[in-house]
Amino acid sequence: MVKNLNMSSLIHDSSRSLTARILIRLKEGLEVFDAPCTSFALHQLLHSISKLPRLEFLSMRCKDAPVANHPDVSWPPSLKSLEVSGSFTSRTLDHFRLLPRTLTSLTIDDTSQIDYGALEALLKVIGHGLETLHLGSYPIGFQDVTLSDWLRPLPKLKSLYVSLLGSQIGGSLNIFDGGKRLYDSHNSHPLKQLELDGFDLEVVESVFDLVADGYLGCLRQVIFIRTSCTTRRLTRHDLQSVHELDDLLRALAREDGTGASMEEDHAGAKVVQIY
């Protein structure tokens, strides 16, 4: 009985018949499915995938997929992890509102065409059970969002990946401002891992304050990814702030008996790990 099917190397153009025939034969046992890249509407792909009762992991890549309103669209009832990439807009997210309550992990690789307001509305519907959230690019209007706004609909989130690269385009970066003022420091958010694509000294200092204040009191791992887009060298002040945050995380880890780490990935080549 096939449990894992990877069709990601295939490209379907205007027809889903091949996928549909294969999935009908495997529907009773399939648990992991990497769907082929498609150029047809998302609801057409979901029509076949929704009939997989045991599917827990789904990866989809849609290219120039048109969006249509289909109230009967549904998702696999046991889905736990969803990864989507391709040409997605704010309207596409309407389909995601029907994701099952079993979902604990969501990855959207390209959110550059998605308005944060639409993303926030989606998270208010499905975010209550999410433990892992990965956004591969900078949503429209994200620079005006505070951390408290971001985490409010995600009460169980433990791992968050956020791109900071959009702040280089323009606008102030506010995501880590104000969180500790809007939350009771004695009621920590359960976030344990924070991964940031890009490096910003103010973000490092803000994370330090939020951890020290107690709002991010459960945080034990912070990863900064300095991509090739980041040309400036880290200053002595940068490094000092990073080491101060690392010292704080390790001190908290010693108190609760867990591990803590600070990681820096430089241009995908050099990785510095401190445990």
N, C-alpha and C positions, 0 to 999 in steps of 0.2 A: 504494500500500500504506500503510495507516494505521499510524503509529508512536506517536502520542500521542492518548489518549482521556480526556477530562475529563467525568465524569458526576456530579461532586460536588454539583451543584445539585439533583439528583433525590433523592427519598426513596422507598425500597421498604418496603412493609409486608407482611411474612409471605410474600413471593414473590420468588424470584430468577430467574424464567423470562426476563424481559426482558434482564437482564444476561447470563445464560447464552447466549441466542441471539446477542447481539451479539458476545460474546467468542469464540464458536465460529467466527464468520466472520472475525474479525480475529486469531486466535491465532498465525498464522505470522509476523506482522510487528510486533505490538504490543510496545513497549518501555517506555512510560510510561502508567500508568493511575491516574486519580483516581476511586476507586470511589464509588458513590452511598451516601448515608446509609442504613443498614439497621436494621431492628428484629427481624431473624431471627438465628439462631445463627451465630456466626463460622465454624463449620466448613462451613456451607452456602455462604457466600460463597467460602471457600477452595476448595471443590469445583470451582468454575468457574475461579477465578484460577490454580489450580495447573497448569492445562493450557496456560499461556502460556510456551512454551520460551524466548522472548527477552526477557521482561519484566525490566527492571532497576530501575524505580522504581514503588513502589506506595504510595498514600495511601488509608487506610480510615477511615471514620467510622461507628462502631456505636453505636446508641442502645438502651439497655436490652436488649442482646443476651444471651440465655441461653447458658450454657456447658455443653457436653456432652463427654464423653470419647470421642473417635473416634481410635483408633490409626492409622487409614489416612489421616488428614489430612496434606496435604503443601503445600509452598509452591513458587512458581515456581523452577526450578533455577538461574536466572541472576540472581536478585534481589540487587541491591546496596544499595538504599536503601528503608527502610520507615518510613512515618509513620502513626501510629495515634492516634485520638482518640475520645472517647466514654466510655461506661460500662464501664470495665475494672476488674476485681478481680484479686486474687492468683491465683485459679483460672484466669482467662483466660490467664495467662502460660504455662500448660502447653502451649498450642498453639504458643507461640513457641519452644519448645525444639527444634522441628524445622526452624527456619530454616536455609537453606543456608549453607555456609561462604563463599560469595561475598559475604555481607552485610558492608558496611563502614560503613553509617550507619543509626542507629536513633533515631527520635523518638517519645516517648510523651507526649502533651500533658497527660493527666490521670492522675497517679499517686497522687492523694489517697486512693484506696481500696485501694492496693496496699501490702502489707507489705514492708519493705525486705528481710527474709529471703527472700521469694519472688523479689524482683528480683535479689538477690545470687546466688541459685541459678541463675537464668536467665543472668546474665552469665558465670557460670563455664562454661556450656555454649557460648554463642555469642560471648562477649566477646573471644576471642583474635584475631579479625580486625577488630573495630570500630575505626574511625578517628574517627568522629563520634558523640557521644551527647548527646541533648537530653531533659531531663526538665522538663516544663512546670509541675510542682507538687511539693509536698513529700511524699515517701513516708512511710508510717507507720513510726516508729522510726528515721527518718533522723538525728535529732538525736544519736543515740548512736554514729554511725559516724564513724570517722576517715578521713582522706584516703587513708592507706595501704590500709585495707580497701576503699575505693571503687575505687582504681586497680589493685589487685592482679590481678584477672581481665581487665584491659584493657591489655595490654602494648604495643599499637600505637596507643592513643588519642592523637589530635592536637588534637581540639576537644571541649570539654566545656561544656555549659550546665547550670547547677544553680540551682534556686530556693532562696533563703534565707528566703523569707517565712514558711515554716512555723515558724521559730524564734520568731516573734512570738506564736505560739499558746501556747507553753510548752516547757520543757525547755531544756537547754543545747545550744549549737551546737558540736559537736566535730569537724566534718568536716575542718577544717584543723589539728587538733592531732595531734601525734605522728607525722606522716608522716616527718619527717626523722630521727626516732630509730629508725624501723623499717626504713629503707632505707640502703644504702651511698650516701653523698653523691657518690661518684665514678661511680655508675651511675645517671645521670639518667633520669627517666621522659621519654618523647618528647613529652609534652603541650606544644603550642605556643600554643593559644588557650583562654582561660578566660573564660566569660561568666556573670556572677552576677546573678540577678534579686533585687535588694535590696542594701542597703549596711550593712556592719558593720565598724567600725573594727578590731576584733580580727581579722577575716578579712583585712583589708588588711595588717596587721602580720604575720600568720602567713604569708601568701603571700610577703611580702618575705623573711622568714626562710627559707622553703623554697627560694626562688630563690637567695638568697645562699649557702645551705648546699650547693646543687648538686642537691638532689633534683628540683626543678623547673627545672633549669638550661637546658632547651630552651624554656621559656616566653618568648614575645615579645609577646603581646597579652593584655591584661586589660580586660574590659568590665564596668562596674558599671551596672546599670539601676535607677535610683531611681524606682520606680513611684509612682502616686498614693497607695499605701498608706503610703509613707514621708513622714511629716509633718515630722520634725525637720530643721532646717537643718544643713548641714555646718559644723562648728566649724573654727577655725584648725588645731587638732591633726589633724582629719580630713584637711584639705587638705594639710597638711605630709606626712602619711603617704602620701597618694596620690602626691604629687610625688616623694617619695623612692623609691617603687616604680617610678614612671615613669623616673626617672633611672637606676635600676639596669637596667631592661629596655633602655633606649637604649644604655647603656654596653656591655652584653653584645652588643647588635646590632651595634655598631661593631666589636667584636672579631671577630665571625664574618661581618660583611659583609651582614647581613640587616636588614630593617626591624623596628621595634618601635613599639608605640603603646599609649596608655592612653586609653580612651574612657569617657565618662560620659553616659548617656542619662537625662535628668531628666523623668519623667512623660510620656515619649514625645514631647517637644517640643524640648527643648534638648539639643543634642549637642555636647560639647567633645572635640576630637580633638587630640592632641599627637604629632607624629612626630619 
